Amino acid sequence: MSETTFMGVERNKIDWKPTIDYTKCDYCMECTKFCPHKVFEVNDTEEIKLIVKNPNNCVVFCRACSKICGPDALSFPDKNATTQRIKEIRKEENNG
Amino acid sequence: MVENYAVLPCNGLDKCAGAISREIAIKLCENTKNEIICPVFYRVADAKYNKIAAERPLIVIDGCPTRCASKLAAEKNLKISQKILITEEAKNHNIELNSGLSLQENENALIEIILNELNITDEKTVQVSDKTLVSINFDYETLQHGKFIFRVPKNPEVYYNENDCWAWVTGNRARIGVTDFVQQNLSDILYFTPPEIGAEIDQFGEVGDIESSKALVALISPVSGKVIAINEMLEQKPEMINENPYELGWVAEIELSDFESDKELLIGFDKYFELMKKKVEGSNG
């Protein structure tokens, strides 16, 4: 159910996705169970068992997975900077 | 004093925060009429606790955001009166927890702080804000998808963000909440964590958490400004968000700081209804 645009801006132009801190992640995989947008992917056979596979599926401004992360291993970009960037892109595109 | 509660700690021996939740539960129940529900025992043999769980107000103490105790409460259909998340309390009080399970100086300090706060909260009388906006009956458009009905207010003074939250703007204030799309996706809402009155919120900042047995979502504010009122009824009846997330289950009122700028990234009824329709069709096949 991922949208291709957010506020009229192409989703892939917006930097909003979780970053996994592998020094904290204990591979409990609660985030993959929780996120309905298939942002994460589990690779049981790899050394790094969890990756952000589909960053553009991540709902802009949603940080719900970080709130349910027991070891506090997920972080997101600065919200105000993202808001500002969306406004800039909209302006650029309207002027272009 | 916190009296006559049932106390459900996570009791987790996976992290220090779990050991703290256990210690707080013990201290809350020593020499009082509060009673601990042991989560391990409760999961395998609930008969022992069903009576107190059903009859008493419930305090849930989660150690970490995995929220095992909350999930157990949801599994057992328990209504939660108060919730504590130890790792969040530690952050709020700038206390670093150790990586082991033993309780040392920092952990004991946090335990004292939380116990004091619990007692103060319990004694606090609820103040009803006189600043609350008057009630309004919205004019709705309805979308039916299978057995689910999604209503969306059509009123021109209601704005939406693409995170499925609404703002009813009147003068320099806005009442905000989530749309039917959020509450239908969450299913039965069990707990609402309100924002602090007086908190300054950025546009797209978080204004409270809504939790169901399925998930936890933050309300992402469509507007920026200061929280001047919260819907106090939600603390006792969070299920009102399911019943009607607009007139009854609104979340907070905001004194607007820059609505002209906020408006750039908001949409009106027409666009939101179309967007929600796509999401509904996408999420339910």
Interface residues (C-beta under 8 A of the other chain):
Chain A: M1 E3 F6 M7 C28 E30 F34 P36 V59 V60 F61 C62 R63 A64 K67 I68 C69 G70 P71 D72 K79 N80 T82 T83 I86 K87 R90
Chain B: D14 K15 C64 P65 T66 R67 T87 E162 N163 D202 Q203 F204 G205 E206 D209 A215 L216 V217 A218 I220 E264 L265 I267 L275 K278 K279 G282 S283
